[in-house]
Structure formats: C-alpha cells, structure tokens
Amino acid sequence: MFRPLFPALVPKAVDPFWFPVDKPCLDESEISALEADYNNWAQSVGDKDNAIVPIGKTAQEHYDEEEEEEEEEEVDDESDTNDDELDTDMVDDRDSADDIYLERSLRVNTAVIEG
C-alpha cells in the first residue's frame, strides 16, 4: 500500500463537521412555540420601561404634557376639514404660466448683465 511521506495540508472541500447532512429539523409545533416565546420577549422588551418619567420632571408634569398632546391631536383632527377649502384658495392665487416665464427671464437677463 502506498503511503505518502508527508501529510496532505490541503483541507477537504467539504468538512462534514461544518455541513451536517442529516441535521435534525424542528416540528411545526416546536417552531410555533419558539416564535410565540420570541414574540412575547420582544413585546416585554418594548413595554419594559414604558412608564419611566424623564429626568428633571415630576410624574404629574409628565402626565399633564401627555394630556395636552392628546388634546392638541384632537384639535388637529378637527382642523383637517378646513384644509380642503384652503387648498382650493391657494390654487386660485397662483400666477399664470406667462407671469412665471417673464419673472424667470428677467432674473436671467439681470444676472447676465450684472455678471
């Protein structure tokens, strides 16, 4: 039998320890349980420090600001109904295309003369 004098230092193309062919698969029930655990963990991380009061404020000041923000949001919701009327007024106030063209040409001409 032929034995080489020196060992082969080149690694194998595929190492069986790196790429196991018969890797055991998880059942659907195990996967869904792991997903549920992960979702619960992610939710707990998000809710963990939700009620912390900012530094330099008392708890009452913090909650008063939250109530004011909620009231402002309600007022903003009511004011959205008037936006449509304002948009149509702004469309009527725009200059015509001829006026815009004249203004641009005047700017270009004055820039050329000054430059």
Secondary structure, DSSP 8 states (H G I E B T S, - for coil): ----SS---S--SS-TTTS-SS-----HHHHHHHHHHHHHHHHHHHHTTTT---TTS-HHHHHHHHHHHHHHHHHHHHHGGGHHHHHHHHHHHS--HHHHHHHHHHHHHHHHHH-
